[in-house]
C-alpha cells in the first residue's frame, strides 16, 4: 500500500483537516475575547503558537494510534480485520462539516449582521452641524460665570464646569459636547437656542459661581433649548471643602432630569472621571489655557513649557488623573518631532532632547495605568505602540481605537490610520469626535483630510469650507489649500494661502501649487526659499523635493529624519502631509521600513494629488 493510501486509511488527512478547522474557530473566538478584555498582544500570540504546535502532534497521533472499541491503542497492535478506522473517518467527516458550518455561520453573522449594525451605530455628522439630526439626550455644559473677582475665581469656575462636563460624559446615554466647543462660547451673550443649534444639542447647562473667603455659592440650571424652559435649577451654599459634593450633585441631578437611570456603576464612573480636588482643577485650567495658546503659536515648545509647570502641579496633587499625563507629554513630543524635522527651538539643551523620549513613554504608561474607561486604555495602547520600537499589532490597535464609542481619541490615531490602510474606520471615529466637538477646528480638519485621503474630494471640500466658517484655523486652512489643489482649483488655492499663519507652511504650499500646476520656474523659486536646512528644516525640504521630483534630495532628507528617535513617526506625518504616495524610497529609511515590516502595514501609500514633476 502506498504512503498516501495508508495516510488516508489511518484518517491522518481527516484529523489534520478537523484540527485545522477547529483551531481556526478557536483562534477567532480567542481574538474576539482578548480584544474585548484588552489583553496584551502576547496572550493571543501564545494561543496561536500553541495551536500551530498542536497540528503536528495531532497528525503524529493519528498515524501512530487508532480508536478501538476498547479505547486508544497503538496502530501496530490493532488487528486490521477488526479495525474501525472507516467508522472513525465518517465521524471525523461529520465533525469537519459541523465545524465548517459553524465557521461559515460566524463569518456570515460578522459580515452581514454585525458589520451593518456597527455601521448603523456610527453617528452621522452632516456637513453643517446645524443641519444634523440632534439626539434628544444631548447637552452642552457652558462655562459657569465667575461672579466674584478673586485672582483664581475664573479658573475655579472653569474647573467646576469641566468636572461636571466630564462626569456627564461618562454616561453612554448622553451626547455631551466636548470642552473645546462648550468653552468657545465663554463670555458670549447669545441666546441658548443659537448656542444649542451651533453645538447640535437639545439642552444647555449654565450657571454661576461666587466665592467669598471659604464660602461658596453655586447656581446651576438645565435649559431645554427649543423653548428656553428651565427643566431644573438649584442653588448651593457651601464651603470650598464641599466643592466636590456640589459638583457630583449637579451632575447627578442633570442626568436624572434627562431620564438617565443612574445605578451605582454609573455613579462610580462619574466620580472617577474628574480630579476631585478643587485646587488641582484650578491649576489644570491654568495649564490648559497656556496649552491652547501654545498650539496657536509658531514656538509651541515655549508655550508648552509654561503649561507643563501647571500640569506637573496637578500630577503632584492628583497622580491618578490620566488626561493630564497626555497633555504633559505633548511638550516632549514636539521637542522630538521638531528636532527630527530640523526645527530647533530656543533654549533646548542636549539633555532635553536625550530625556524627552523617556518622558513621553512614562506619560503614556501613566495614562494607561490610571485610565478609567476602556476607550482611554485602548488609545493609550495605540500611542505606546506607535512611539515604540516595534509596530507589531499596530493595525489591530488602530481598528480597536477607531471602533471605540464616544469622543475619546489618541495623540497619533489621526496620523497613522489614514496612511496605513485604516482611513475608512478612522473616518467613523473622526465623525464621532466632530459630533462631540463641532467648534473644534482640529475636528473639522481631521474629517476633511480623511475624506480627501479616501478620494472623496467633493465631500472633503465641503467639510473644509464649512469648517472654516464654523471654526477657522491655520491647519484647516492648509488642508483647504490641499483639497483645492487636488480638485484643480489652483487660483482659489493661491487665494487661501493668506489664511495660513505659519510662514514655513505658507511658503511650502506655494511650492505645492506650483508643482501641481507643473510650473517649473515657480516651483524652483518657491523651493529655493526652503532649501536652507537650518531655517526651514529637512522635513519641509523632503516634502517639497518630492513634489518637484527631486528624488535624491528627498531620500537624503528622509534618511536623516529616519535616524532620529521618533524618526519613523515623523516620516509618517510627512507621508500624510505630502499626499504624493511615497515621498521617498523606503530603502532610504531602514528604521521606518523595519516598523512597516513588523506591523505588516501596506506600502506605498495612495497618491491623492497629482504631481507631474514627480516620476516615481
N, C-alpha and C positions, 0 to 999 in steps of 0.2 A: 504493500500500500504506500502511495506517495505521501510525502510530508504534508502537502496541502490537504489531501483526503483525510489523513489522520488528525490534523488540526480541526477539520470540520467535524469528524466523528466525536472527538472529545469536547466539542462545543466551545473551543477556545475563541473562535471568532464571535460567537454569540455572547460569551462572557465579556469580551473586550467591548463589544457594541453596547451591551447593557450597562457596563461600568461607565463608559464614556457619556451616555445619555444621563444617567443618574448623577454623575459628577457635575455635568453642566448645570442641571437643575439645582443641585446643592450650591454651586458657585453663585448662581443668580440670586438665590434666596439669601445667601451669606452677604453678598454685596448690598442687597436691599436693606438687610437688617443692620449691618455695620455702619452704613451711611446714615441711617436714621438715628443710631445710637452715638454717632460721632466718633467711632472707633478710629485709632490711628491706622495708617496705611499698612503697617507691618502685620496687623491681625489678618486682614484679607489676603495679603500675600502669603502668609503662613498656611492658611487654609488651602489656597491654590497649589502651593508646593506639596502639601500632604496628599491632595487629590491626585496630582501628577505622579507622585511616588507610588501611589496605590495601584496604578494601572499595570505596571509590570508584575507586581506582586499578584494581582488578580489573574493575570494571564498565566503565570507560572503555576499558580494554584490549580487553575482549570486544566492545565496539561498533566500535572502530577497526581491529582486526586480526582475522585469520582463519587458522586452521590449514589448511595445504595439504600435499599430498604432498611439495612442495619446501621446506616449512618455513613459518614465520610470515611473512605478507605483510599489507600494508595492505588493508583490505576493498575499497577503491576500485580496487585493482589486480587483483582476482580476477574471472575470467570466471564469471558466475553459473551458466552451463550446466555448468561443471566444479567447482562448489563442493561441498565435502563437509561442510557445516555440519550436515546431518542425521545423518551418521555421528558427528561430534564430539558432537552432542547426546545420542546414545544412550550414548556413552562417559561423558559427564558424568552421565547418569541412573544408570549403574552405580556411578560414584564416590559420588554422593549416597546411594544405597541402602546401599552398603558402609559408609560413614562413619556413617550413621544407625544401622545395625545395631551398629556398634562403640560408639556413644554409648549406645544402649539397653542393650547388654551391660554397659557401665561402670556405668550407673545401677542396673541390676538387681543387680550384684555389690555395689555400695556399700550398697544398701538392704536386700537380703535375705541377704547373706553377711557382709560386713564389719561392718555395724551390729550384728547379733546377736552376732558374735564379740566386738565391743567391749563389749557389754552383759554377755556371759558372763565377760569378763576382769575385770570390776569386782568386787572382793571384797565380800561381803555382811557387814554388821555387824548382829548381832541387837540387839534392844532391851536385853538384858543381855549384856555381853561374855562372861560366864562360860558362856553357852549357845551361843556362836559356835563353829562348827567350827574347830579350831585347825590351822594349817599345820604339817606335820611339821618343816619347816626354819624354825622361828621361835625367836627368842631375845631375852631381856632382859638387858642388862648392868647389874647393880645397882652402886651407888656402892661403890668399894673402900674398905675401912675404913682410916683413918689410925691406925697402931699407935704412932706417935711423936707428941709434943706440941709440936713447934715451931710458931711463930706462923703459918706458912703451910702446914703439913703437910696439913691437911684440904683446903684449896683445891687443893694439889698432887695429892692422891689423887683428888679430883673431876675435875680436869683430865685426869689419866691415864685415868680411866674414860670420859670423854666422847670422848677421842681414839680409844679402842678402839671405842666405840659408833659413832662417825662412820665409821670405816674399814669396819666390818662393814655399815653401811647402804648402802655403795656396791655391794654385791653383789645383783643383782636376784633371785637365787635365795632370798635370806633375807628374812623379815619381822623387822625389828629394832624393838623398842619404842623410842619417842622418849624423849628425855632427861626431859621433864616427868613422864612416867608412871614411868619407871625410878627417878628420884630421889625420887619420892613415898614410896618405901619406905625411904628413908635412915634409919638408926638404929632401925628396927623389927625386933625379933627374932621373925620369923614363919617358919613352915615354908615351904620352897621351893614345895611343892605349892599352898599358899594364894596365894602371890605369883604363881605362874605362871597359876593359874586367873583371878586378877583382871586379869592383863595379857593373857591369851589367847595364851600361848606354850607351847611344849613344852620349852624349855631355858632355864636360868638360868646366867649367868656371875657369879661373885662372887670377891672377892679381898681382899688387904690390901697396904698399903704401909708400910714402915718406913724412915725416913731418919735417918742419924747422920752429921753433917758432910756429906762428899761421898759417903758410902757409901749405897747404895740396895738394899733387899731387897723384891722384889715376889713375891707368891704369887697365883696365879690358878687357877681350876678351872671346868670346864664340867660342869654337872649336868643329867641328864635328870630333869625334874620328876616324871614319872609314878611313878618308884620311888626317886628320890633318888640314883641311881647316878652316880658320878663318871666321866664319859667321858674326861676329860683333866684333868691338873693339872701344874703346873710351878712351880718356884722359880727366881727370877732374882736373882743377886747381881751388882751392877754399880756404876758411879758415876753421878752425876746427869747427866753428859755423855752417857751411853748410854741415857737415858730413851726417846728416840725409837725406837731399835732394839729395846728391850724391848717397847714398845707395838706396834710392827709385828709382832714375832714372835708376841705373844699373839694378835693379830687373825688372823694367817695360820694359826696352829695351830688356833684355834677353827673357822675356815672349813673347813679340811681335815678335821677330825674330823666336821663336819656334811656331809661329802661334796660340798663345793663345789669344783669344779675351778678352780684358780687359774692363769690364764695371765698373761703379762706385762702385758697391757692392764688386767686386773682389779687386779693388784698396783699398777700405776701409779695407777689410780683411788683405791685405798685410801690410797696415800701422799699424794695431792693433797688428800684430804678434810680433813686436820687442820691444826693450827697448826704442828706440828713444831718447837716452841720451848717448852721446859719453863717458862721464866719467863713467856712470853706466855699459856700456858694456865692458869697460876696467877692471873695478872691478870684473865683473861677470866672465871674463875669468880667472882672478887670482884665484877666488874661485873654478872654475871648475877644474883647474889644481890640487889644493890640494884635491878636491873631488875624482878625478880619482886616484891619488896616494894613498889615504886612502883605496880605495877598493882593492888595491893590497897588503895591509899591514895586519899583524896579529892584531895590535892595531888600529882598524878603528876609535875609538872614538877620539883619539888624533888628527888624520889627519882631521877628520870631524869638530872638533872644529876650526882648522885653516881655513878650507873652510868657515865655518859659519861667521867668522869675516868679510869676504868679502861679503857674501850673505846678511848680515844684513845691510851693507852699501848700497848695491843695493836696498834693500827694503826701506831704508830711502829716497833714491833719486827717486825711481820709485815704489811706493807702490802698483801699479795696475798690476804688471807683474807676472802672475800666475806661470810660471815654477819655479821661484826662491823659492817660498814657498815649492814646492815639494822637491827641493834639500835641503832646510833648514831643513825640517822635518826629513831627514834621520839620522842625528846625534841622535835625541831623540828616533827614532825607534830602533836603535842599542843599545842605553842605556837600554831601557826597555826589549827588547828581550834577550839581553845578560844577564841582571840581572835576568830575569825569568829563563834562562837556566843555571844559576850558574856561569857565567863568569863575574867577577867584574873588570872593567878597573881601572887603577891607577888614582887617582885624582878625583874620583866621590864621591860626598857627598850625604847624605840622602836627602837634599833639591833638588839636581839634579834629583834624581830618582822620588821624590814626584811631581816635577813640569813638568816632561817630557811629561806625557800624555796630559796635558792641552795644551802644546806647539804643539804637533802633531795635536791635534784636531783643534787648531786655524789655523795652517798652511794649513791643508786640507780644512777648511772652506774658507780661503782666496783664495786658489787655485780655488775653485769652484766659489766664488764670482766674481773673476776677469778673469775667463776663457773667451776666445774669440771664441771658437769653441764648437759645440755640443759634440764632442769627449772628450774634456777636462772636460766638465760638467759631462758627464757620468762616466768617470774614477774617478773623484773626489767623485762622489756619491758612487761608489763601495768602495773606500778606506774608506770613512767616515762610511759606514755601517759596514764594516769588523772590524774596530777598536772599534766600538760602543758596547753597552751593549745588543743590540737586532739584530738578524740576519734575521728578517722578511723581505721578499722581496729580500734577497741576491741572490737567484737563478735567479730572473728576472734581477737584476743588472749585474750579470755575463753574461747573454745572451746579454743584451744591449751592454755591454763593448766589448765583443768578436765580435759583429757584426758591430762595428764602422769602417768606411773606413779609409784608411791612416795608419800612423805609430804611432799615439799617443797611449800610453799604461799607465797602472796604476802600483802603487807600489806593489799591492797584487794579481793582477789577475793571475799571473803565479803560485801562491801558492794555492789559493782557488779553482780555476776552475778545475784543473785536479783531485782533490780528492773528489770533491762534485758533480760529475755527469756531468761536463761540459768540459771534456777533448777534445771531438771532435770539439766543437765550438771554444775552446781556441786554438786548433792546427791551425785553419784557421787564427786566429789573429796572432799567433806566426810566421806563414809563411809570412804574410804580413810584419811584423816587420823585419824579416830576409831579405826580398827582399829590404827593405829600408836601412838596416844596415848590409850588408854582412861581414863587417870586425869586427863585434862585437862578442866577444867570448860568451857573455851572450845570444845573439840571437840564436846562434847555440846550446847552452846548453838547452835553453827552448824548442826548436823544438825537439831535441834528447830525452829529458826527457819526453815530452808529447807523442811522438811516443812509447816510452817504456811503458808509463802508459796505452796506448791503446793496448798493446800486440804486437806491430809491431817491434819486436826485431831486425830483419834484417835491416829494414829502419832506426831504431834508431842508430844502429851500424854504418851505412854508414854516417849518419849526424855527429855523434860524431867523427869518424875518419877524415872525410873531414874538419870538423870544427877545429880539432887540426892542420891540415895543413894550414888552412887559418888564423885562429885567436886563437892560443893556449892560454889556461888559466887554472888555477888550478881547478876551479869549473867544467869546461868542462872535464878536465882530470878525475875528480872524477866521473862524470857521465859515462864516457867511462868505468871505472872500474866496475860500477854497471851493465852496459849493458853486458859486457863480462861475469860477474858472472851469470847474468840471462840466458846467452847463453851457460853456461857450460864451458867457456874458462878460467879456473882458473889460469893456468900458465901465460897466457898473461895478465890477470888482475893483477897478482902479479908484473909483469914487469912494468906495468903502474903506480904503486904506487909512483915511483920516480918522476913523473910529478906533484904530489900533494904537493904544497909548504907549506900548513898549517899542522903543525905537528900533532895536535889533529885529524884532518880529516884523515891523512895518517894512524895513529895508529888505528883509528876506522875502517877503511876499511880493515885493516889487520884482524881484528876480523870478519868483514863481510865475507871475503873469507873463513876463517876457518869454520865459522858457516854454510855457504852454502855447503862446502865440507863435512860437518859432521865430521870434525877433532876436536874432543872434547878437546884434550890436547892443540892443537894450539890455539883454541878459549879461553881456560882458561888462557893461558899465555897472549894473547892479551887483554883480559878483565881485567886482574889483573893490567895492565898498566893504565887503565882508571877508576879504582874503587875509587880512591881518589877524592871525590866530590869537594874538594877545588881547585884541579888543573885542572881537566878535565870537571867539570860541570855536573849537573844532566841530561842535555839534551843528551849528548853522553852516559851517563850511562843508561838512559831509552832505547835508541835505541839499544845499544849493548846487554842489558839484554833481550830485545825482541827477537833478532836474536838467542840468545842462550837458549831461553826457560825459562829464569829466571822471571817468571810471577810476583811474589811478589815484586821483586826489581823494575821491570818496572812500576808496578802500584804505588809503593811508590814514585818513582821519578816523574812520570806523575802527581800524585796528588799534589805534591809540586809546580810544574810548573803551574798547573791549578789555584792556589790561587793568582797568580800574576795578575797585571792589564792588561797585554797583554798575559796572560797565554793561553787562547783559541787559539789565533793566533799563538803563539809559538808552541803549540801542533800540530796545522795543518801542520806547517813546518816539525815537527818531523814525522808525518804520511807520508808526501810526500817523505822524505829522506829515511825512513825505507823501504818502498816498501814491507812490510811484512803483509799487511792487517791492522788489528788493533794492534798496538804495546802494547796496554794496554786495560784494561776493561773500558768501558765507565762509569760504575758506580763509578770508582775511580776518575773521573774528572767531578764533578757535574756542574761546570761552562760551560765547553765545551758541556756537554750533554744538558744543557739548551739552548745554542746557536743553536745546531743542531736541537732540537725540535722546537724552534721558527721559524727557517728557513725551516723546513720540508725538511731537507737535508738527502741524503742517508748515511747509516752507516750499516755495516762496509765497509771501502774502499776495493777495489780489491787488492788481493795479486799478485804482479807482479814478485816476486822472491820466490824460494822455500827454506825454512829453516827447515831442518829435525828436528833440536833440539827444534823448537817452535811447541807446541802441541795445541795451541788454535787459 
